[in-house]
Amino acid sequence: MNIKPFSRVERVEQELLKIVNQILSKDIDLRKYGFLTFSSIKMTADLKHANIFYSIINPTKEIELINTELNDMVPLFRKHVAAQIRLKFTPTLKFIYDNSFEEFEKINNLINKIN
């Protein structure tokens, strides 16, 4: 019996994350925004929609502007994704800023102040 460690959605999320990071490093230059990384992806159960979470170190523009510009590039990303992933439908993509690193820094600073 073949028991897979993750659900299909989780496996597709991991594959899609790998693909968008490859696109970032090889096909689309986003250094103009700062050091941008895609951290995680959450997909719907039907695999038709994907939220791509990203973080930026040393942003060169306002986060809201970067987010708007990234979401304007969705057709370009979908074109690259469609060429590399084997799914019946290429998922719609939405980029969402992940501020967990900033929250971690705030909490860490508060803890350091207490000590």
HELIX and SHEET records of a PDB file:
HELIX    1   1 ARG A    8  LYS A   26  1                                  19    
HELIX    2   2 ARG A   31  TYR A   33  5                                   3    
HELIX    3   3 ILE A   63  ASP A   72  1                                  10    
HELIX    4   4 VAL A   74  GLN A   84  1                                  11    
HELIX    5   5 SER A  100  ILE A  114  1                                  15    
SHEET    1   A 3 PHE A  35  MET A  43  0                                        
SHEET    2   A 3 HIS A  49  ILE A  57 -1                                        
SHEET    3   A 3 THR A  92  TYR A  97  1                                        
END                                                                             
